[in-house]
């Protein structure tokens, strides 16, 4: 087993073009040595930090400068119960062909009782904007629905407000381990958009795009859950800008990184593609009840 390199177009706005993933047997030093060979240059660690993810995971993030090359390598080493479980590194200036890789996902629960494993209750949302907060002009904003569909859609904010709505009260779970209980959300069921656009046979995945360049990927089955929404309101008010106004996707049984803010495009696909965090080793599905926080590395 050895490391592999794959393209990472979703990381382009941060200056990266590819991601290296390695099985844990390779180890940190083995991964760094592999990257040295790929880049043909030495690496020097310049920054390091650690973050607890859930109850069992430790995420160690290391930034390396590249001797003689403009840019850096960002690595994420995931430890579970003290043992290295997975590692991935984002690289600049690397061009590789795109492989076809279809994840195999086990059957997973969509509902559970109480708080999912590894989560703790907090009162307020912790706001993230990994690519910055985009400027949104709601009068010019359009949500596009396309890909493998019979009828591509272009919907303005007023169009969404005129559609059938559903309200749910549910918990919001962040992959880092915090949860906000009993959040009231109102929006257009994702099933309505799927029906209006006429999703073709063979579609298995949905990729969402945001105004800041963020992307994420969701299995079709989860995207069409009965409580999955394109959210327009939270706790009786329109989404705030920091919460993703004018619209964001939300699937209750998936971690919050699947709930892309400032939504601009929904694309139905036959084959899997990484989104932003998936490129960096986060799970293809992200079911909270199975603690699907990180991918299983099998290369």
Residue frames as qw, qx, qy, qz and C-alpha x, y, z in Angstrom:
[[0.000, 0.888, 0.460, 0.000, 0.00, 0.00, 0.00],
 [0.451, -0.038, 0.036, 0.891, 1.31, 3.46, -0.88],
 [0.099, 0.578, 0.234, -0.776, 0.30, 7.06, -1.16],
 [0.392, 0.502, 0.636, 0.436, -1.70, 8.35, -4.11],
 [0.041, -0.296, 0.015, 0.954, -2.24, 11.76, -5.70],
 [0.217, 0.610, 0.736, 0.196, -5.59, 13.00, -6.99],
 [0.103, 0.406, 0.170, 0.892, -6.76, 16.36, -8.34],
 [0.184, -0.563, -0.642, 0.487, -8.57, 18.73, -5.98],
 [0.142, 0.484, 0.345, 0.792, -10.30, 21.45, -8.02],
 [0.396, -0.800, -0.419, -0.165, -12.43, 22.41, -5.03],
 [0.603, -0.611, -0.088, 0.505, -9.28, 23.70, -3.29],
 [0.556, 0.457, 0.225, 0.657, -8.22, 25.91, -6.20],
 [0.087, -0.908, -0.118, -0.392, -9.24, 29.15, -4.52],
 [0.611, -0.765, 0.190, 0.071, -6.74, 28.45, -1.76],
 [0.165, 0.797, -0.562, -0.145, -3.90, 27.82, -4.18],
 [0.485, -0.252, 0.837, 0.001, -3.93, 24.01, -4.15],
 [0.564, 0.355, -0.464, -0.584, -4.35, 21.72, -7.13],
 [0.723, 0.062, -0.681, -0.100, -4.01, 18.18, -5.73],
 [0.644, -0.562, 0.343, -0.390, -4.28, 16.09, -2.60],
 [0.419, 0.309, -0.847, 0.104, -2.02, 13.26, -1.44],
 [0.790, -0.401, 0.154, -0.438, -3.63, 10.54, 0.70],
 [0.336, 0.398, -0.841, 0.146, -1.77, 7.74, 2.41],
 [0.791, -0.378, -0.464, -0.125, -2.78, 4.70, 4.45],
 [0.495, -0.830, 0.193, -0.172, -1.80, 4.96, 8.13],
 [0.933, -0.154, 0.129, 0.300, 0.89, 2.30, 7.69],
 [0.565, 0.618, -0.022, 0.547, 2.93, 4.83, 5.73],
 [0.529, -0.549, -0.295, 0.576, 3.17, 7.12, 8.74],
 [0.045, 0.959, 0.085, -0.268, 3.75, 10.85, 8.88],
 [0.282, -0.645, 0.518, 0.486, 7.39, 10.70, 7.86],
 [0.470, 0.136, 0.788, 0.375, 6.60, 8.34, 5.00],
 [0.307, 0.818, 0.487, 0.013, 3.94, 10.71, 3.70],
 [0.069, -0.920, 0.152, 0.353, 6.27, 13.69, 3.90],
 [0.400, -0.379, 0.684, 0.478, 8.96, 11.76, 2.07],
 [0.460, 0.456, 0.722, 0.245, 6.49, 10.80, -0.66],
 [0.183, 0.942, 0.255, -0.120, 5.51, 14.46, -1.11],
 [0.271, -0.730, 0.413, 0.472, 9.16, 15.47, -1.33],
 [0.448, -0.027, 0.771, 0.452, 9.47, 13.06, -4.24],
 [0.344, 0.715, 0.602, 0.094, 6.33, 14.36, -5.95],
 [0.054, 0.986, 0.074, -0.142, 7.44, 17.99, -5.69],
 [0.764, 0.368, -0.104, 0.519, 11.14, 17.35, -6.15],
 [0.060, 0.663, -0.259, 0.700, 11.86, 19.66, -3.24],
 [0.335, -0.088, -0.766, 0.541, 12.40, 19.61, 0.49],
 [0.392, -0.719, -0.404, -0.408, 9.68, 20.51, 3.04],
 [0.252, 0.136, -0.553, 0.782, 10.11, 22.52, 6.23],
 [0.301, -0.663, -0.685, 0.029, 7.39, 22.55, 8.91],
 [0.139, 0.325, -0.094, 0.931, 6.45, 26.15, 9.72],
 [0.456, -0.251, 0.221, -0.824, 3.18, 25.85, 11.66],
 [0.371, -0.127, -0.920, -0.015, 1.37, 23.16, 13.65],
 [0.436, -0.215, 0.319, -0.814, -1.88, 22.99, 15.61],
 [0.128, -0.128, -0.983, 0.025, -4.18, 20.36, 17.07],
 [0.506, -0.123, 0.008, -0.854, -7.96, 20.17, 17.35],
 [0.290, 0.078, 0.915, -0.270, -10.23, 17.67, 19.07],
 [0.478, 0.032, -0.469, -0.742, -12.96, 16.31, 16.78],
 [0.811, -0.270, -0.392, -0.340, -15.74, 14.49, 18.64],
 [0.736, -0.617, 0.224, -0.166, -14.84, 12.21, 21.52],
 [0.915, -0.143, 0.292, 0.240, -12.15, 10.05, 19.91],
 [0.693, 0.545, 0.147, 0.447, -10.47, 12.00, 17.14],
 [0.331, -0.742, 0.106, 0.573, -7.49, 14.32, 17.25],
 [0.628, 0.717, 0.181, 0.241, -6.77, 16.36, 14.13],
 [0.509, -0.566, 0.197, 0.618, -3.16, 17.51, 13.81],
 [0.523, 0.829, 0.173, 0.094, -2.67, 20.18, 11.14],
 [0.574, -0.465, 0.278, 0.614, 0.84, 20.92, 9.88],
 [0.477, 0.874, 0.025, -0.085, 1.85, 23.52, 7.28],
 [0.739, -0.212, 0.325, 0.551, 5.11, 22.99, 5.39],
 [0.241, 0.831, -0.235, -0.443, 6.97, 25.52, 3.29],
 [0.905, 0.307, 0.226, 0.190, 8.43, 24.16, 0.04],
 [0.428, -0.586, 0.329, 0.604, 12.09, 24.92, -0.55],
 [0.199, -0.193, 0.601, 0.750, 12.49, 26.69, -3.90],
 [0.053, -0.441, -0.760, -0.474, 8.76, 26.67, -4.76],
 [0.242, -0.169, 0.148, -0.944, 6.21, 29.38, -4.11],
 [0.731, -0.277, -0.351, -0.516, 3.42, 27.91, -1.99],
 [0.321, -0.396, 0.740, -0.438, 2.91, 25.59, 0.94],
 [0.498, -0.112, -0.839, -0.187, 1.77, 22.05, 1.70],
 [0.500, -0.347, 0.341, -0.716, -1.04, 21.68, 4.24],
 [0.434, 0.028, -0.900, -0.022, -1.31, 18.27, 5.94],
 [0.656, -0.372, 0.164, -0.636, -4.02, 16.84, 8.15],
 [0.346, 0.168, -0.910, 0.152, -3.11, 13.85, 10.31],
 [0.690, -0.379, -0.087, -0.610, -6.10, 12.18, 11.96],
 [0.168, 0.205, -0.900, 0.347, -5.59, 10.15, 15.13],
 [0.720, -0.369, -0.251, -0.531, -8.26, 7.99, 16.73],
 [0.863, -0.503, 0.012, -0.048, -7.76, 6.78, 20.29],
 [0.458, -0.731, 0.431, 0.262, -4.09, 7.70, 19.96],
 [0.632, -0.016, 0.653, 0.417, -3.41, 5.82, 16.72],
 [0.130, 0.396, -0.385, -0.824, -2.90, 7.40, 13.30],
 [0.597, 0.385, 0.671, -0.214, -6.00, 6.61, 11.23],
 [0.587, 0.659, 0.375, 0.284, -5.67, 8.71, 8.08],
 [0.305, -0.589, 0.125, 0.738, -3.57, 11.43, 6.55],
 [0.508, 0.693, 0.413, 0.301, -3.99, 13.82, 3.65],
 [0.347, -0.499, 0.094, 0.789, -1.99, 16.75, 2.33],
 [0.450, 0.846, 0.273, -0.084, -2.99, 19.55, -0.06],
 [0.595, -0.211, 0.352, 0.691, -0.34, 20.38, -2.67],
 [0.326, 0.800, -0.029, -0.503, 0.13, 23.26, -5.14],
 [0.246, 0.694, -0.548, -0.396, 1.50, 23.04, -8.71],
 [0.311, -0.130, 0.937, 0.092, 0.66, 19.38, -9.31],
 [0.631, 0.269, -0.233, -0.689, -1.32, 18.13, -12.32],
 [0.230, -0.091, 0.969, -0.029, -2.77, 14.62, -12.22],
 [0.356, -0.177, -0.684, -0.611, -5.53, 12.82, -14.17],
 [0.563, -0.230, 0.298, -0.736, -8.89, 12.52, -12.45],
 [0.079, 0.054, -0.995, -0.004, -9.56, 8.96, -11.24],
 [0.635, -0.314, -0.358, -0.608, -12.97, 7.34, -10.99],
 [0.197, 0.067, -0.850, 0.484, -13.61, 6.34, -7.41],
 [0.557, -0.443, -0.358, -0.605, -17.06, 5.35, -6.23],
 [0.185, -0.353, 0.706, -0.585, -17.34, 5.15, -2.42],
 [0.525, -0.261, -0.796, -0.151, -18.99, 2.11, -0.88],
 [0.264, -0.371, 0.346, -0.820, -21.28, 3.30, 1.90],
 [0.131, -0.187, -0.952, 0.203, -22.82, 1.00, 4.51],
 [0.311, -0.669, -0.542, -0.403, -26.49, 1.31, 5.37],
 [0.226, 0.066, -0.453, 0.860, -26.92, 3.97, 8.00],
 [0.087, -0.670, -0.690, 0.260, -29.68, 5.20, 10.33],
 [0.130, 0.524, 0.220, 0.813, -31.29, 8.55, 9.56],
 [0.473, -0.690, -0.033, -0.547, -32.91, 8.99, 12.96],
 [0.546, 0.017, -0.708, 0.448, -31.71, 8.35, 16.48],
 [0.494, -0.793, -0.341, -0.103, -32.60, 9.12, 20.07],
 [0.577, -0.715, 0.009, 0.395, -30.78, 11.63, 22.18],
 [0.083, 0.884, -0.360, -0.285, -27.46, 13.15, 21.17],
 [0.878, 0.406, -0.249, 0.056, -25.31, 11.37, 18.56],
 [0.851, -0.331, -0.033, 0.406, -22.01, 9.88, 19.76],
 [0.596, 0.018, 0.063, 0.800, -19.18, 12.35, 20.28],
 [0.026, 0.636, 0.261, 0.726, -21.41, 15.44, 20.39],
 [0.256, -0.367, -0.555, 0.701, -21.90, 18.02, 23.16],
 [0.060, 0.837, 0.524, 0.149, -24.70, 20.59, 23.44],
 [0.284, -0.111, -0.075, 0.949, -23.92, 24.29, 23.01],
 [0.189, 0.661, 0.494, -0.533, -26.35, 27.22, 23.15],
 [0.354, 0.819, -0.055, -0.448, -25.29, 29.11, 20.05],
 [0.861, 0.467, 0.077, 0.185, -23.86, 28.35, 16.63],
 [0.469, -0.563, 0.359, 0.578, -20.13, 28.62, 16.10],
 [0.581, 0.777, 0.076, -0.230, -19.82, 30.38, 12.77],
 [0.614, -0.240, 0.528, 0.535, -17.31, 29.20, 10.15],
 [0.545, 0.812, 0.034, -0.206, -16.44, 30.82, 6.82],
 [0.785, -0.247, 0.375, 0.427, -13.44, 28.87, 5.55],
 [0.507, 0.323, 0.415, 0.682, -13.35, 30.77, 2.23],
 [0.040, -0.080, -0.072, 0.993, -14.58, 34.10, 3.56],
 [0.286, 0.579, 0.646, -0.407, -18.05, 35.66, 3.53],
 [0.293, 0.280, 0.561, 0.722, -19.23, 36.54, 0.01],
 [0.220, 0.270, 0.125, -0.929, -21.20, 39.65, -0.90],
 [0.176, 0.386, 0.889, 0.173, -24.74, 38.66, -1.92],
 [0.291, 0.126, -0.076, -0.945, -27.16, 40.87, -3.82],
 [0.410, 0.241, 0.844, -0.249, -30.45, 39.06, -3.33],
 [0.522, 0.652, 0.128, -0.534, -32.00, 40.95, -6.25],
 [0.469, 0.617, -0.556, -0.300, -29.46, 39.37, -8.61],
 [0.313, -0.316, 0.885, -0.138, -29.01, 36.04, -6.80],
 [0.795, 0.179, -0.317, -0.485, -30.11, 32.89, -8.66],
 [0.590, -0.281, 0.749, -0.107, -30.19, 29.26, -7.57],
 [0.564, 0.398, -0.570, -0.445, -29.43, 26.94, -10.48],
 [0.748, -0.127, 0.622, -0.196, -30.49, 23.28, -10.44],
 [0.632, 0.592, -0.376, -0.330, -28.91, 21.13, -13.14],
 [0.266, -0.388, 0.882, 0.036, -26.67, 18.24, -14.05],
 [0.075, -0.080, -0.952, -0.285, -28.41, 14.97, -14.86],
 [0.298, 0.452, 0.579, -0.610, -31.92, 16.43, -15.05],
 [0.361, 0.528, 0.683, 0.353, -34.61, 16.81, -17.71],
 [0.039, 0.886, 0.284, 0.365, -35.43, 20.43, -16.87],
 [0.485, 0.019, -0.309, 0.818, -32.68, 22.70, -15.61],
 [0.224, -0.866, -0.448, -0.007, -33.98, 25.37, -13.23],
 [0.314, 0.244, -0.195, 0.897, -33.01, 28.95, -12.48],
 [0.382, -0.721, -0.576, -0.036, -34.80, 30.17, -9.38],
 [0.077, 0.562, -0.212, 0.796, -34.76, 33.60, -7.82],
 [0.028, 0.017, -0.732, 0.680, -35.35, 34.21, -4.13],
 [0.533, 0.097, 0.146, -0.828, -38.98, 35.18, -4.80],
 [0.691, 0.125, -0.603, -0.377, -39.47, 31.91, -6.71],
 [0.389, 0.029, -0.857, 0.335, -38.34, 29.88, -3.70],
 [0.180, 0.046, 0.521, -0.833, -40.57, 31.88, -1.35],
 [0.635, 0.127, -0.116, -0.754, -43.57, 31.02, -3.53],
 [0.546, 0.138, -0.811, -0.158, -42.91, 27.26, -3.45],
 [0.804, -0.469, -0.311, -0.192, -44.36, 24.69, -1.02],
 [0.028, 0.647, -0.576, 0.498, -42.62, 25.06, 2.34],
 [0.814, -0.323, -0.482, 0.036, -41.91, 22.72, 5.20],
 [0.190, -0.761, 0.407, -0.469, -40.90, 23.54, 8.76],
 [0.842, -0.110, -0.502, 0.163, -38.89, 21.19, 10.96],
 [0.393, -0.817, 0.342, -0.250, -37.46, 21.37, 14.47],
 [0.953, 0.119, -0.196, 0.199, -34.21, 19.47, 14.66],
 [0.590, -0.687, 0.213, 0.368, -30.71, 19.43, 16.10],
 [0.535, 0.804, -0.250, 0.068, -27.75, 20.84, 14.16],
 [0.865, -0.389, 0.202, 0.243, -24.53, 18.82, 14.49],
 [0.272, 0.864, -0.419, -0.065, -21.03, 20.06, 13.66],
 [0.894, 0.209, -0.367, 0.149, -18.34, 17.52, 12.84],
 [0.249, 0.528, -0.545, 0.602, -16.03, 19.15, 15.40],
 [0.358, -0.165, -0.849, 0.351, -18.30, 17.88, 18.17],
 [0.152, 0.201, 0.426, -0.869, -20.81, 20.60, 19.09],
 [0.045, -0.457, -0.814, -0.357, -24.57, 20.48, 18.56],
 [0.243, -0.024, 0.173, -0.954, -27.30, 23.13, 18.79],
 [0.112, 0.306, 0.941, -0.092, -30.57, 21.47, 19.87],
 [0.174, 0.694, 0.665, -0.213, -34.10, 22.21, 18.69],
 [0.064, -0.310, 0.279, 0.907, -33.39, 24.56, 15.80],
 [0.517, 0.604, 0.531, -0.293, -36.50, 25.62, 13.87],
 [0.174, -0.274, 0.584, 0.744, -35.87, 25.62, 10.13],
 [0.574, 0.603, 0.443, -0.332, -38.21, 26.43, 7.26],
 [0.008, 0.513, -0.570, -0.641, -37.60, 26.02, 3.58],
 [0.749, 0.352, -0.277, -0.488, -38.33, 24.24, 0.32],
 [0.859, -0.190, 0.476, -0.003, -38.07, 20.43, 0.55],
 [0.115, -0.497, 0.704, 0.493, -35.25, 19.16, -1.65],
 [0.419, 0.259, 0.864, 0.102, -37.70, 16.62, -3.05],
 [0.370, 0.809, 0.319, -0.327, -39.70, 19.47, -4.60],
 [0.109, 0.779, -0.436, -0.437, -36.65, 20.70, -6.53],
 [0.286, -0.208, 0.900, 0.256, -35.82, 17.15, -7.61],
 [0.444, 0.502, 0.738, -0.078, -39.35, 16.63, -8.92],
 [0.306, 0.869, 0.091, -0.379, -39.46, 19.96, -10.75],
 [0.047, 0.709, -0.589, -0.385, -36.12, 19.36, -12.44],
 [0.935, 0.257, -0.072, -0.235, -36.81, 15.72, -13.34],
 [0.311, -0.634, 0.705, 0.069, -33.79, 13.85, -12.00],
 [0.700, 0.372, -0.525, -0.311, -32.67, 11.17, -14.45],
 [0.977, -0.210, -0.004, -0.033, -32.20, 7.50, -13.70],
 [0.829, 0.224, -0.211, 0.468, -28.72, 6.55, -12.55],
 [0.009, 0.751, -0.260, 0.607, -28.09, 9.64, -10.43],
 [0.760, -0.303, -0.514, 0.257, -26.41, 8.76, -7.13],
 [0.483, -0.301, -0.254, 0.782, -24.85, 11.99, -5.91],
 [0.067, 0.936, 0.287, 0.194, -25.66, 15.66, -5.48],
 [0.550, -0.052, -0.131, 0.823, -23.01, 18.38, -5.40],
 [0.058, -0.936, -0.343, 0.046, -23.80, 21.81, -4.04],
 [0.510, 0.292, 0.002, 0.809, -21.94, 25.01, -4.87],
 [0.268, -0.809, -0.371, 0.370, -21.77, 28.19, -2.80],
 [0.274, 0.950, 0.057, 0.141, -21.08, 31.83, -3.65],
 [0.330, -0.839, 0.422, 0.090, -17.76, 31.74, -1.79],
 [0.449, 0.539, -0.698, -0.142, -16.49, 28.82, -3.90],
 [0.391, -0.245, 0.822, -0.332, -17.29, 26.17, -1.28],
 [0.684, 0.089, -0.541, -0.482, -18.58, 22.80, -2.48],
 [0.401, -0.235, 0.826, -0.319, -19.78, 19.63, -0.83],
 [0.467, 0.074, -0.754, -0.457, -21.22, 16.32, -2.02],
 [0.552, -0.087, 0.566, -0.606, -24.24, 14.41, -0.67],
 [0.128, 0.098, 0.964, 0.212, -25.59, 10.96, -1.57],
 [0.320, -0.244, -0.457, -0.793, -28.88, 11.28, -3.46],
 [0.516, -0.438, -0.735, -0.028, -30.72, 9.13, -0.91],
 [0.372, -0.433, -0.453, 0.685, -29.75, 11.51, 1.89],
 [0.017, -0.033, 0.167, 0.985, -30.38, 14.64, -0.17],
 [0.436, -0.270, -0.523, -0.681, -33.95, 13.45, -0.77],
 [0.206, -0.224, -0.827, 0.472, -34.66, 12.67, 2.88],
 [0.129, -0.727, -0.639, -0.218, -38.16, 13.70, 3.91],
 [0.333, -0.873, -0.207, 0.290, -36.78, 16.45, 6.20],
 [0.540, -0.106, 0.252, 0.796, -34.00, 17.70, 3.89],
 [0.164, 0.905, 0.346, -0.187, -34.52, 21.35, 2.96],
 [0.395, 0.409, 0.048, 0.822, -33.22, 24.27, 1.03],
 [0.332, -0.624, -0.526, 0.473, -33.43, 26.43, 4.13],
 [0.154, 0.653, 0.211, 0.711, -34.68, 30.01, 3.90],
 [0.387, -0.727, 0.087, -0.560, -35.56, 30.74, 7.54],
 [0.541, -0.002, -0.727, 0.423, -34.14, 29.89, 10.94],
 [0.200, -0.391, -0.650, 0.619, -36.13, 30.32, 14.16],
 [0.164, 0.792, 0.555, -0.195, -38.83, 32.28, 12.34],
 [0.054, 0.872, -0.142, -0.465, -36.54, 34.76, 10.58],
 [0.750, 0.634, -0.182, 0.040, -34.76, 34.79, 7.20],
 [0.863, -0.090, -0.079, 0.490, -31.26, 33.39, 7.37],
 [0.194, -0.906, 0.157, 0.340, -28.71, 35.96, 8.47],
 [0.512, 0.751, -0.410, -0.072, -25.79, 36.60, 6.17],
 [0.090, -0.558, 0.809, -0.159, -23.43, 34.63, 8.41],
 [0.641, 0.022, 0.718, -0.270, -25.91, 31.74, 8.45],
 [0.380, 0.039, 0.803, 0.457, -25.92, 31.58, 4.63],
 [0.403, 0.702, 0.347, -0.473, -28.56, 34.01, 3.35],
 [0.592, -0.068, -0.020, -0.803, -30.39, 33.69, 1.08],
 [0.943, -0.025, -0.086, -0.321, -30.41, 29.86, 1.12],
 [0.026, -0.515, 0.854, -0.070, -28.52, 26.80, 2.29],
 [0.740, -0.042, -0.621, -0.253, -29.06, 23.05, 2.09],
 [0.334, -0.435, 0.669, -0.501, -29.72, 21.15, 5.31],
 [0.756, -0.049, -0.621, -0.201, -29.98, 17.38, 5.90],
 [0.579, -0.693, 0.181, -0.388, -30.67, 16.69, 9.62],
 [0.941, -0.289, 0.162, 0.062, -28.78, 13.39, 9.94],
 [0.756, 0.383, -0.059, 0.528, -25.61, 14.66, 8.25],
 [0.498, -0.452, -0.157, 0.724, -22.89, 16.79, 9.80],
 [0.117, 0.873, 0.217, -0.422, -23.10, 20.53, 9.24],
 [0.190, -0.487, 0.510, 0.683, -20.30, 20.76, 6.66],
 [0.252, 0.301, 0.833, 0.391, -22.76, 19.18, 4.22],
 [0.076, 0.834, 0.520, -0.165, -25.01, 22.21, 4.75],
 [0.464, 0.134, 0.202, 0.852, -23.34, 24.62, 2.32],
 [0.003, 0.733, 0.338, -0.591, -24.16, 28.28, 2.95],
 [0.173, 0.653, -0.225, -0.702, -24.82, 30.97, 0.31],
 [0.622, 0.178, 0.748, 0.149, -26.13, 28.29, -2.03],
 [0.267, 0.568, -0.276, -0.728, -25.92, 29.06, -5.76],
 [0.588, 0.330, -0.599, -0.433, -26.05, 25.71, -7.57],
 [0.727, -0.150, 0.623, -0.246, -27.30, 22.14, -7.09],
 [0.454, 0.477, -0.643, -0.391, -25.94, 19.55, -9.51],
 [0.905, -0.080, 0.338, -0.246, -27.24, 15.97, -9.79],
 [0.209, 0.640, -0.717, -0.181, -24.49, 13.50, -10.77],
 [0.945, 0.048, -0.281, -0.160, -24.03, 9.85, -11.62],
 [0.792, 0.118, -0.394, 0.452, -20.46, 9.63, -10.30],
 [0.557, -0.742, -0.204, 0.313, -18.84, 10.79, -7.10],
 [0.432, 0.614, -0.147, 0.644, -16.71, 13.94, -6.88],
 [0.473, -0.336, -0.465, 0.669, -15.01, 15.36, -3.81],
 [0.058, -0.943, -0.203, -0.259, -16.16, 18.67, -2.42],
 [0.068, 0.826, -0.376, 0.415, -14.01, 21.05, -0.37],
 [0.510, -0.562, 0.571, -0.313, -13.71, 19.13, 2.92],
 [0.971, 0.092, 0.207, -0.070, -14.04, 15.75, 1.22],
 [0.636, 0.667, -0.301, 0.247, -10.85, 16.59, -0.70],
 [0.012, 0.656, -0.582, 0.481, -9.13, 16.99, 2.66],
 [0.247, 0.120, -0.936, 0.223, -10.22, 13.63, 4.03],
 [0.465, 0.040, 0.484, -0.740, -13.70, 14.25, 5.43],
 [0.430, 0.157, 0.888, -0.043, -16.26, 11.51, 4.84],
 [0.021, -0.155, -0.671, -0.725, -18.20, 11.13, 1.60],
 [0.330, -0.586, -0.664, -0.325, -21.54, 10.94, 3.45],
 [0.050, 0.309, -0.394, 0.864, -21.06, 12.27, 7.01],
 [0.614, -0.502, -0.513, -0.329, -23.84, 10.44, 8.88],
 [0.199, -0.646, 0.426, -0.601, -23.85, 11.71, 12.48],
 [0.859, -0.334, 0.183, -0.343, -25.15, 8.46, 14.00],
 [0.964, 0.107, -0.051, 0.237, -22.24, 6.44, 12.58],
 [0.393, -0.794, 0.221, 0.407, -19.68, 9.18, 13.37],
 [0.744, 0.403, 0.315, 0.429, -18.70, 9.35, 9.71],
 [0.160, -0.910, 0.066, 0.376, -16.29, 12.21, 10.26],
 [0.019, -0.675, 0.616, 0.406, -13.36, 11.04, 8.12],
 [0.800, 0.369, -0.368, -0.296, -12.89, 8.73, 5.16],
 [0.859, -0.286, 0.408, 0.118, -11.48, 5.25, 5.50],
 [0.216, 0.747, -0.536, -0.329, -8.21, 5.26, 3.57],
 [0.904, 0.033, 0.424, -0.035, -7.88, 2.14, 1.43],
 [0.545, 0.768, -0.321, -0.101, -5.38, 3.20, -1.25]]
